[in-house]
């Protein structure tokens, strides 16, 4: 089962590799499609919200915002965007 803690760790890895917000948006949508049958509704909604970053610049989050999201996920918190 893919968890929010694992998502937070994976997101941190993307940030450490200095991936763009647009790239992370596509990555988040890939994670959603790969794990959609095993994740809960709140994680689905978060992944879809992050996925919108690849669509338009106004949907993008800064690396600082994404890092805070990752930290909260690793801490086991629910994150809503």
C-alpha contacts under 8 A as a table, 3 or more apart, distances in Angstrom:
res1	aa1	res2	aa2	distance
1	X	35	X	7.98
1	X	38	X	5.65
1	X	39	X	6.89
2	X	6	X	6.46
2	X	7	X	7.41
2	X	35	X	6.68
2	X	38	X	6.62
2	X	39	X	6.11
3	X	6	X	5.17
3	X	7	X	6.27
3	X	39	X	6.94
3	X	43	X	7.92
4	X	7	X	4.86
4	X	8	X	6.09
4	X	43	X	6.62
4	X	73	X	5.43
4	X	74	X	6.97
4	X	76	X	6.83
4	X	78	X	7.95
5	X	8	X	5.08
5	X	9	X	6.36
5	X	73	X	5.25
5	X	74	X	4.35
5	X	75	X	7.10
5	X	76	X	6.04
6	X	9	X	5.10
6	X	10	X	6.07
6	X	74	X	7.26
7	X	10	X	5.01
7	X	11	X	5.92
7	X	70	X	7.45
7	X	73	X	7.13
7	X	74	X	7.85
8	X	11	X	5.08
8	X	12	X	6.17
8	X	69	X	7.33
8	X	70	X	4.11
8	X	71	X	6.49
8	X	72	X	7.55
8	X	73	X	4.92
8	X	74	X	5.08
9	X	12	X	5.09
9	X	13	X	6.34
9	X	70	X	6.75
9	X	74	X	6.54
10	X	13	X	5.04
10	X	14	X	6.45
11	X	14	X	5.08
11	X	15	X	6.30
11	X	24	X	8.00
11	X	66	X	7.77
11	X	67	X	7.79
11	X	70	X	6.00
12	X	15	X	5.01
12	X	16	X	6.10
12	X	67	X	6.53
12	X	70	X	6.06
13	X	16	X	5.04
13	X	17	X	6.29
14	X	17	X	5.15
14	X	18	X	6.50
14	X	19	X	5.74
14	X	24	X	7.06
15	X	18	X	4.87
15	X	19	X	5.80
15	X	63	X	6.90
15	X	66	X	7.91
15	X	67	X	7.28
16	X	19	X	7.70
19	X	23	X	6.12
19	X	24	X	6.49
20	X	23	X	5.10
20	X	24	X	6.20
21	X	24	X	4.99
21	X	25	X	6.10
21	X	53	X	6.25
21	X	54	X	7.16
21	X	60	X	5.87
21	X	61	X	6.53
21	X	62	X	7.10
21	X	63	X	7.38
22	X	25	X	5.06
22	X	26	X	6.57
22	X	53	X	5.33
22	X	54	X	4.12
22	X	55	X	7.50
22	X	57	X	7.90
22	X	60	X	7.01
23	X	26	X	5.24
23	X	27	X	6.17
23	X	54	X	6.55
24	X	27	X	4.80
24	X	28	X	5.93
24	X	50	X	7.63
24	X	51	X	7.48
24	X	53	X	7.46
24	X	54	X	7.51
25	X	28	X	5.12
25	X	29	X	6.36
25	X	50	X	5.36
25	X	51	X	4.00
25	X	52	X	6.02
25	X	53	X	4.64
25	X	54	X	4.71
26	X	29	X	5.17
26	X	30	X	6.23
26	X	51	X	5.73
26	X	53	X	7.65
26	X	54	X	5.75
27	X	30	X	4.98
27	X	31	X	6.24
27	X	51	X	7.39
28	X	31	X	5.06
28	X	32	X	6.18
28	X	47	X	5.43
28	X	48	X	7.22
28	X	50	X	6.06
28	X	51	X	5.21
29	X	32	X	4.89
29	X	33	X	6.27
29	X	47	X	6.27
29	X	48	X	6.22
29	X	50	X	7.53
29	X	51	X	4.84
30	X	33	X	5.21
30	X	34	X	6.08
31	X	34	X	5.06
31	X	35	X	6.05
31	X	36	X	7.94
31	X	47	X	7.51
32	X	35	X	5.42
32	X	36	X	5.26
32	X	44	X	6.48
32	X	47	X	5.89
32	X	48	X	7.07
33	X	36	X	5.34
35	X	38	X	5.51
35	X	39	X	6.28
36	X	39	X	5.66
36	X	44	X	6.86
39	X	43	X	6.24
39	X	44	X	6.53
40	X	43	X	5.51
40	X	44	X	6.31
41	X	44	X	5.01
41	X	45	X	6.19
42	X	45	X	5.15
42	X	46	X	6.24
42	X	78	X	7.45
42	X	79	X	7.94
42	X	80	X	7.74
43	X	46	X	5.03
43	X	47	X	6.11
44	X	47	X	5.22
44	X	48	X	6.16
45	X	48	X	5.17
45	X	49	X	6.08
45	X	80	X	7.89
46	X	49	X	5.04
46	X	50	X	6.13
46	X	79	X	7.06
46	X	80	X	6.30
46	X	81	X	6.72
47	X	50	X	5.07
47	X	51	X	5.95
48	X	51	X	4.80
48	X	52	X	6.56
49	X	52	X	5.48
49	X	53	X	7.64
49	X	81	X	6.62
50	X	53	X	5.75
51	X	54	X	6.19
51	X	55	X	7.88
52	X	55	X	5.31
52	X	56	X	7.28
52	X	59	X	6.12
52	X	60	X	7.64
53	X	56	X	6.16
53	X	57	X	6.77
53	X	58	X	7.82
53	X	59	X	4.85
53	X	60	X	4.50
53	X	61	X	7.29
54	X	57	X	7.63
54	X	59	X	7.85
54	X	60	X	7.51
55	X	59	X	7.33
56	X	59	X	5.67
56	X	60	X	7.15
57	X	60	X	5.27
61	X	65	X	5.93
61	X	66	X	6.33
62	X	65	X	5.13
62	X	66	X	6.20
63	X	66	X	4.98
63	X	67	X	5.94
64	X	67	X	5.04
64	X	68	X	6.26
65	X	68	X	5.12
65	X	69	X	6.25
66	X	69	X	4.96
66	X	70	X	6.14
67	X	70	X	5.00
67	X	71	X	6.15
68	X	71	X	5.01
68	X	72	X	6.18
69	X	72	X	5.20
69	X	73	X	6.22
69	X	79	X	6.94
70	X	73	X	5.10
70	X	74	X	6.14
71	X	74	X	5.14
71	X	75	X	6.20
72	X	75	X	5.02
72	X	76	X	6.45
72	X	77	X	5.35
72	X	78	X	7.48
72	X	79	X	7.15
73	X	76	X	5.03
73	X	77	X	5.29
73	X	78	X	6.66
73	X	79	X	6.96
74	X	77	X	7.44
